[in-house]
Amino acid sequence: MNISIICVGKLKEKYLKQGIDEYAKRLSAYAKVEILEVLDEKAPEELSDNEVELVKQKEGERILAKIAPDAYVIALAIDGKMRSSEEFAKQIDQLATYGRSKIAFIIGGSLGLSKQVMQRADEALSFSKMTFPHQLMRLILLEQIYRAFRINRGEPYHK
Ligand SMILES: C[S@@+](CC[C@H](N)C(=O)[O-])C[C@H]1O[C@@H](n2cnc3c(N)ncnc32)[C@H](O)[C@@H]1O
């Protein structure tokens, strides 16, 4: 299985980088994983609604350019569908069974994802109603993908 995680901006925090590298290494036993970073759009703190849309659109174009045409796209979004870890594991297993071996997960920048990216997505996945920083989201997502493979293989994992 080929898994791409497409995210906005360069990872800055060392402690997150260490965690992400660790889970990427663990996951490499189960799947080919690549983390693709796209440039974030520099923007001031105060933005009008139009300016917010413009930032999301520009970042969105860069994200769309990274998605393989045959990838099953899962966009991470607060208002997306919530799943248990077991349901998520089953979904990954089913995608593989039906020949969808390329999955692209998309994590938005600090302002979120553009309409165009959401339209390309096959589904929107929520990790809760809370807002997580996008860089931390990478680590949480990698851990859940790793957990999913462990569940699917019937291997022990911390409950
Ligand atoms: C700081 S959040 C963006 C917040 C923005 N106001 C929004 O509503 O999308 C950055 C990115 O992290 C991801 N994210 C943050 N919290 C999430 C959650 N609870 N579930 C799923 N994705 C989340 C999403 O991809 C989001 O675009």
The ligand as an ORCA input file, in Angstrom:
! r2SCAN-3c Opt
* xyz 0 1
  C      -5.390     24.516     12.487
  S      -6.398     23.442     11.559
  C      -7.339     24.581     10.550
  C      -8.437     25.221     11.278
  C      -9.401     25.880     10.333
  N     -10.104     26.901     11.059
  C     -10.423     24.851      9.831
  O     -11.566     24.900     10.245
  O     -10.054     23.973      9.019
  C      -5.289     22.825     10.332
  C      -5.657     21.526      9.690
  O      -5.478     20.481     10.626
  C      -6.439     19.459     10.393
  N      -7.236     19.312     11.628
  C      -7.173     20.051     12.759
  N      -8.028     19.582     13.679
  C      -8.655     18.503     13.133
  C      -9.644     17.561     13.579
  N     -10.197     17.626     14.781
  N     -10.021     16.585     12.738
  C      -9.488     16.468     11.498
  N      -8.551     17.330     11.011
  C      -8.138     18.328     11.809
  C      -7.285     19.881      9.192
  O      -6.765     19.293      8.016
  C      -7.076     21.394      9.173
  O      -7.209     21.912      7.863
*
